[in-house]
Amino acid sequence: MSYLNKFKNQSIEHMKNTQMKQSEQDARKSQELSVFRETSTPLVTRLKKLIASIPKEEILTPRPLEWFRTRLRGVEGRGAHAGQLGLALRELKYERKRSWSDSENGFRSLWHPTI
C-alpha cells in the first residue's frame, strides 16, 4: 500500500471518528436539554401530566407520597422534594389521610383525590 493510500484511509477513519464523537455529543446535549426542560417546568404542571397519565380505573386509588416522588424528577435529578410535592398535591385538591391504628402495616399516610 502506498503512502498516499495509507494517508487517505487514515483521514477517512479520522473523519468517521470525529463524526461519531460529534453525534454522541449532540445526543448528550439533547438529553441534558430535555432534563432541563423537564425540571424547569413547574411541579404542578408536571404533576397534572402525571395524574392525567393514570388510567381512569385507578385515578381514585389513594397513593403514598413516594409513588409521586419516584415518578417526578427533582431539580437535582433525584425525586421531587417531598415538601414541594405536598403543596402541589394540595393545590390539585388532594388530601393527606394518616392511618395510625393499622397495627399490621404500621403508620401509613396516603394522598386521596377529592371529588
HUJO-V959939 format. One record per residue. RES is the residue in three letters. PHI is phi in radians with two decimals (NA if undefined). Layout:
{{RES & PHI} {RES & PHI}}
This chain:
{{MET & NA} {SER & -1.37} {TYR & -1.06} {LEU & -1.15} {ASN & -1.13} {LYS & -1.05} {PHE & -1.10} {LYS & -1.11} {ASN & -1.11} {GLN & -1.14} {SER & -1.19} {ILE & -1.13} {GLU & -1.07} {HIS & -1.07} {MET & -1.12} {LYS & -1.10} {ASN & -1.08} {THR & -1.11} {GLN & -1.14} {MET & -1.13} {LYS & -1.09} {GLN & -1.12} {SER & -1.19} {GLU & -1.14} {GLN & -1.13} {ASP & -1.10} {ALA & -1.12} {ARG & -1.13} {LYS & -1.13} {SER & -1.10} {GLN & -1.15} {GLU & -1.09} {LEU & -1.14} {SER & -1.17} {VAL & -1.13} {PHE & -1.09} {ARG & -1.08} {GLU & -1.14} {THR & -1.37} {SER & -1.52} {THR & -1.27} {PRO & -0.97} {LEU & -1.04} {VAL & -1.08} {THR & -1.14} {ARG & -1.14} {LEU & -1.17} {LYS & -1.04} {LYS & -1.12} {LEU & -1.13} {ILE & -1.13} {ALA & -1.16} {SER & -1.46} {ILE & -1.31} {PRO & -1.04} {LYS & -1.03} {GLU & -1.16} {GLU & -1.86} {ILE & -1.13} {LEU & -1.57} {THR & -1.24} {PRO & -1.16} {ARG & -2.31} {PRO & -1.30} {LEU & -1.04} {GLU & -1.07} {TRP & -1.07} {PHE & -1.25} {ARG & -1.04} {THR & -1.23} {ARG & -1.69} {LEU & -2.04} {ARG & -1.39} {GLY & -1.56} {VAL & -1.13} {GLU & -1.65} {GLY & 1.62} {ARG & -1.56} {GLY & -1.16} {ALA & -1.09} {HIS & -1.16} {ALA & -1.06} {GLY & -1.12} {GLN & -1.16} {LEU & -1.17} {GLY & -1.07} {LEU & -1.10} {ALA & -1.15} {LEU & -1.14} {ARG & -1.13} {GLU & -1.10} {LEU & -1.61} {LYS & 1.18} {TYR & -1.66} {GLU & -2.05} {ARG & -1.65} {LYS & -2.10} {ARG & -1.78} {SER & -2.10} {TRP & -1.64} {SER & -1.68} {ASP & -1.30} {SER & -1.27} {GLU & -1.28} {ASN & -1.76} {GLY & 1.37} {PHE & -1.20} {ARG & -2.36} {SER & -2.28} {LEU & -2.11} {TRP & -1.77} {HIS & -1.88} {PRO & -1.30} {THR & -1.58} {ILE & -1.72}}
